[in-house]
Amino acid sequence: MLFLFLSPLIVKLLRFVFQTIALLNIYRNPQNSSQSADGLRCAVSDVEMQEHYDEFFEEVFTEMEEKYGEVEEMNVCDNLGDHLVGNVYVKFRREEDAEKAVIDLNNRWFNGQPIHAELSPVTDFREACCRQYEMGECTRGGFCNFMHLKPISRELRRELYGRRRKK
């Protein structure tokens, strides 16, 4: 009989502990889903769109920090492809916080839908982003396989991330 001894470091590496979680298809962009009863598109202004998005972002960001731990970065995909549409990526400062969040969030609902959370190996979002989209030149549109990250307003960025400087 062969007994195998694994050091705690090896065990940790084998568990693939990550700092980032993915909340799959949780953000619903009103511009992609708003239709009237007769099937016509409802116009959503850019201002209304940004307000809606900022409220969503603030709600999710604040809950992640209050319940699970310090959030280093949070990003929301604005792609249309099934594997990226509405995905939210939350990078925590500590791996343990990400693990705790995934376990808890998979037992919860958001906007009438079950939350599907998983650990994600993404830690450097710059590598996963579409450079052409950032320059306003992506020819693949919402079906691009690189992340099209939706920006929050400057005011909200200052409010959420600026708190850290004041502590």
C-alpha positions as CSV (number, residue, x, y, z in Angstrom):
1,M,0.0,0.0,0.0
2,L,1.4,3.4,-1.0
3,F,0.8,6.4,1.3
4,L,1.3,9.8,-0.2
5,F,2.1,12.8,1.9
6,L,1.3,16.2,0.5
7,S,2.6,19.4,2.0
8,P,0.1,22.1,2.8
9,L,1.5,24.2,-0.1
10,I,0.9,21.4,-2.6
11,V,-2.6,20.8,-1.3
12,K,-3.3,24.6,-1.7
13,L,-2.0,24.5,-5.3
14,L,-4.1,21.4,-6.1
15,R,-7.2,23.1,-4.9
16,F,-6.7,25.9,-7.5
17,V,-7.6,28.7,-5.1
18,F,-8.5,31.9,-6.9
19,Q,-9.1,35.5,-5.9
20,T,-11.7,36.1,-8.6
21,I,-15.3,34.9,-8.9
22,A,-17.5,35.0,-11.9
23,L,-21.2,35.7,-11.5
24,L,-22.6,34.3,-14.7
25,N,-25.2,36.2,-16.8
26,I,-26.3,38.4,-13.8
27,Y,-26.3,41.8,-15.4
28,R,-29.3,42.5,-17.7
29,N,-28.6,45.4,-20.0
30,P,-31.9,47.3,-20.6
31,Q,-30.8,48.3,-24.1
32,N,-30.4,44.6,-25.1
33,S,-33.7,43.4,-23.5
34,S,-36.2,46.3,-23.5
35,Q,-39.1,45.7,-25.9
36,S,-42.7,46.9,-25.8
37,A,-45.7,44.6,-26.0
38,D,-45.9,45.0,-29.8
39,G,-42.3,43.8,-30.1
40,L,-40.8,47.2,-30.9
41,R,-37.6,48.3,-29.1
42,C,-38.1,50.8,-26.2
43,A,-35.7,53.7,-26.3
44,V,-33.5,53.9,-23.2
45,S,-31.4,57.1,-23.1
46,D,-27.7,57.0,-22.5
47,V,-28.3,58.9,-19.2
48,E,-30.9,56.4,-18.0
49,M,-28.7,53.5,-19.1
50,Q,-25.7,54.8,-17.1
51,E,-27.9,55.5,-14.0
52,H,-29.3,51.9,-14.2
53,Y,-25.8,50.4,-14.6
54,D,-24.3,52.5,-11.8
55,E,-27.1,51.4,-9.4
56,F,-26.5,47.7,-10.4
57,F,-22.7,48.1,-10.0
58,E,-23.0,49.8,-6.6
59,E,-25.5,47.3,-5.2
60,V,-23.3,44.3,-6.2
61,F,-20.0,45.9,-5.2
62,T,-21.3,47.0,-1.8
63,E,-22.8,43.6,-1.0
64,M,-19.6,41.8,-2.0
65,E,-17.5,43.9,0.3
66,E,-20.0,43.9,3.2
67,K,-20.6,40.2,3.2
68,Y,-17.4,38.6,1.9
69,G,-14.4,40.9,2.0
70,E,-12.5,43.6,0.3
71,V,-13.0,43.9,-3.4
72,E,-9.9,44.8,-5.4
73,E,-11.7,45.1,-8.7
74,M,-15.1,44.4,-10.3
75,N,-15.8,44.2,-14.0
76,V,-19.0,43.7,-16.0
77,C,-19.1,42.3,-19.5
78,D,-21.2,44.1,-22.1
79,N,-20.8,41.4,-24.7
80,L,-23.8,39.6,-26.3
81,G,-22.3,36.1,-26.8
82,D,-23.8,33.5,-24.4
83,H,-20.5,32.7,-22.6
84,L,-19.9,36.4,-21.7
85,V,-23.3,38.2,-21.7
86,G,-23.9,39.9,-18.3
87,N,-21.0,38.2,-16.6
88,V,-19.6,40.0,-13.5
89,Y,-16.1,39.3,-12.4
90,V,-15.2,40.2,-8.8
91,K,-11.6,40.1,-7.7
92,F,-11.2,39.9,-3.9
93,R,-8.1,40.7,-2.0
94,R,-8.1,37.3,-0.3
95,E,-8.7,33.9,-1.8
96,E,-10.7,32.8,1.2
97,D,-13.2,35.6,0.6
98,A,-13.7,34.4,-3.0
99,E,-14.3,30.8,-1.8
100,K,-16.8,32.0,0.8
101,A,-18.6,34.1,-1.8
102,V,-19.0,31.3,-4.3
103,I,-20.4,28.9,-1.7
104,D,-22.9,31.4,-0.4
105,L,-23.9,33.0,-3.7
106,N,-24.8,29.7,-5.3
107,N,-27.6,29.4,-2.8
108,R,-29.1,32.9,-3.6
109,W,-31.2,34.7,-6.2
110,F,-30.9,38.1,-7.9
111,N,-33.7,39.8,-9.8
112,G,-35.8,36.7,-9.9
113,Q,-33.0,34.5,-11.2
114,P,-30.7,32.0,-9.4
115,I,-27.1,33.2,-9.1
116,H,-24.5,31.0,-10.8
117,A,-21.1,31.8,-9.2
118,E,-17.8,30.1,-9.8
119,L,-14.1,30.7,-9.1
120,S,-12.3,32.2,-12.1
121,P,-8.6,32.1,-12.9
122,V,-8.7,35.6,-14.4
123,T,-6.6,38.0,-12.3
124,D,-5.4,40.5,-14.9
125,F,-8.4,41.8,-16.8
126,R,-6.3,43.8,-19.2
127,E,-5.2,40.5,-20.8
128,A,-8.9,39.4,-21.3
129,C,-10.2,42.7,-22.7
130,C,-10.7,43.6,-26.3
131,R,-8.2,46.3,-27.2
132,Q,-10.2,47.4,-30.2
133,Y,-13.3,47.8,-28.1
134,E,-11.4,50.1,-25.7
135,M,-10.5,52.2,-28.8
136,G,-14.0,52.1,-30.2
137,E,-12.9,50.0,-33.1
138,C,-14.1,46.4,-32.5
139,T,-15.6,45.1,-35.7
140,R,-17.0,41.9,-34.0
141,G,-19.4,43.9,-31.9
142,G,-21.1,42.3,-28.9
143,F,-20.2,38.8,-30.1
144,C,-16.5,39.4,-29.7
145,N,-14.7,36.7,-27.6
146,F,-12.7,39.2,-25.6
147,M,-14.3,41.1,-22.8
148,H,-16.1,44.3,-23.5
149,L,-16.0,45.9,-20.1
150,K,-18.8,48.4,-19.2
151,P,-17.4,51.4,-17.4
152,I,-19.0,53.0,-14.3
153,S,-19.3,56.7,-13.9
154,R,-16.3,58.7,-12.6
155,E,-18.4,59.8,-9.6
156,L,-19.2,56.2,-8.6
157,R,-15.6,55.0,-9.2
158,R,-14.4,57.8,-6.8
159,E,-17.1,56.8,-4.2
160,L,-16.4,53.1,-4.2
161,Y,-12.7,52.9,-4.7
162,G,-11.9,56.2,-3.1
163,R,-13.1,55.0,0.3
164,R,-9.9,53.0,0.6
165,R,-7.7,56.0,0.5
166,K,-9.6,57.6,3.3
167,K,-9.2,54.6,5.7
